[in-house]
Amino acid sequence: MKFEITEHDIQKYRTDGYHIIPQVIPASLLTDLRREATKARELAYRVHGPQTQRLGFFKDYADELDLTPFKNFTTIDGLNEAVQRLTSSHHQVKPAEDSGILFSPQERPWSTEWHRDWRDHVLDAEFQEHVGDARWKEILEDGDFFNQINCPLYEDTSTWYVPGSHLRVHNTDEEMAVYLSTTQEALMDEDNQKTDEELELTCLRYCQSMPGAVQLVLNPGDFALYRNTGWHLGNYVPYRTRMTLHTHAITPAFKEFGDKYRWMLKPREASIERHGKLASQSRG
Ligand SMILES: O=C(O)CCC(=O)C(=O)O
């Protein structure tokens, strides 16, 4: 096998929920990917504004981007085999052009909230009615679901993760205290109350305050696979060049789940609901 995956790596992926395969992108492909991703970043700022985090489904921009390097990424010799060894023989790397690229913001630092996909992006009543805790537990424990990929073209330390949290239906009180300690609006300083340095350090402290959190340190061409049902976030600064391919290892079961429940996704509303509901609970 071109990229070595040991039994220990497989076990650790199950229990910790993440694994980094070093340097999967060869130098010549890295050159081509950086060139096209630089164009994609300009497109992202143009379409979504200077603070945007990503350009999704960028095969829609085939008239402005050469998609060949991205297609060559998906078929890197030995990559899918390595992913399959960590997961199962029916996992496939979803082409990045069907998924997205993550970028650094152009103007100011910001961080996402700590979150667990997909549970934190749906309304509670709808979740309980259509999925429920028992089915969710099965999904968390089933490696067919929620295997996300970050593969940076430049060094990337933006992603933080809580190992082991991907298997838990319920969060700990300490985790919820961190989650409730701020809001997405504050982590973006929407009221312009902070200097850039104050905002950067506020976001960094928020990352560090989550119990057990680790910062993923990814070198160019490293390949991080992580169960995105675990607590994670992205913390961004404009002075670092971030261009990170962001996709999934998908399976037929995961695709079916996505198609069936896509209508339930309402990230911002769900976040407001959690803050409101839990704050009122804690007021008694
Ligand atoms: O920027 C990152 O690495 C994390 C992005 C993220 O939180 C997500 O896609 O759910």
The ligand as a MOL file (V3000), in Angstrom:
LIG
                    3D

  0  0  0     0  0            999 V3000
M  V30 BEGIN CTAB
M  V30 COUNTS 10 9 0 0 0
M  V30 BEGIN ATOM
M  V30 1 O -12.7480 25.2090 8.7470 0
M  V30 2 C -12.7280 24.0520 9.1580 0
M  V30 3 O -11.7470 23.3290 9.1170 0
M  V30 4 C -13.9780 23.4710 9.7790 0
M  V30 5 C -15.1540 23.7170 8.9290 0
M  V30 6 C -16.3870 23.2530 9.6260 0
M  V30 7 O -16.5480 23.4670 10.7690 0
M  V30 8 C -17.3920 22.4720 8.9470 0
M  V30 9 O -17.3010 22.2750 7.7460 0
M  V30 10 O -18.3460 22.0110 9.6070 0
M  V30 END ATOM
M  V30 BEGIN BOND
M  V30 1 2 1 2
M  V30 2 1 2 3
M  V30 3 1 2 4
M  V30 4 1 4 5
M  V30 5 1 5 6
M  V30 6 2 6 7
M  V30 7 1 6 8
M  V30 8 2 8 9
M  V30 9 1 8 10
M  V30 END BOND
M  V30 END CTAB
M  END
